[in-house]
Amino acid sequence: MFLNSVVLILQEILEAALLVSVLMVFSRLDERRPYWLLTALSAGFAGSLLLSLNMANVSEWFDYVGQEVVNASMQYAITLLLALFAFSMSGDRSPGRQRLVTICMVASVAFSLTREGAEVFIYIEGVLSQPSHLQPTLTGAGIGAGIGISVGILLYYSLFWLPRCWITSCCLLLLALIAGNMSSQATLLLTQADWLPPTAILWDSGHWLPENSIPGHLLYALVGYEATPSVLQGVAYAAGIILVALMAWLGSRQRHLKRQPLLADRKED
């Protein structure tokens, strides 16, 4: 129970910690005060508690696949919010664009914490019903949470060790991977709920890296590792990455086009 608790909580915490770390780097580069994070954490905590308390009812929605549909919807929402964030962050610095950046950061973190936090609350609730497993499970949960948060903090400071010209590109790459992971996981959930058709398996790497191993769990949290991903999952993963990259490019191009008339006017003066 101890080891299972460490791995499970670490996997849940790590996904949210990575997202928060990358967005905090963007926030610092943009000289933005971190008040948005307090709002996101509060909303995420409230959302996760509310969802966990009502999970029995939610599970009965949509012909008893409500949990899968709700989680998939939040993951797709995170993917779209990260793409919109990449577009807004790469574009101009107008007040309207800055407000949109803040909304995307708050909403994406809140959705992530709601989904991950609800699973943690449900797990702890199940443990509380088994007093004999309480101490090792809670100890493991604390260790897993501590490791996950520490990895997020380490990532945050590690990105600032890079040359400044590389930081934004690396953060956008990480956001693209997170978006691909969210999109792939959501597609898997909707396939399990029979909302999407099953497709062929792309590969089977379970013989050398099983999903239920500790490295498998960690890679799942980091990059959405699946030992037997379907073709549809692969397409969704690639689509999430491409969407974020494309939106970042469009935002950068829009800012460049807006600067050209200003540069021309300065030359004429």
Helices and strands as residue ranges (DSSP letters): H 2-29, H 35-53, H 55-59, H 61-64, H 66-90, H 95-128, G 131-133, H 134-159, H 164-192, H 214-223, H 231-268
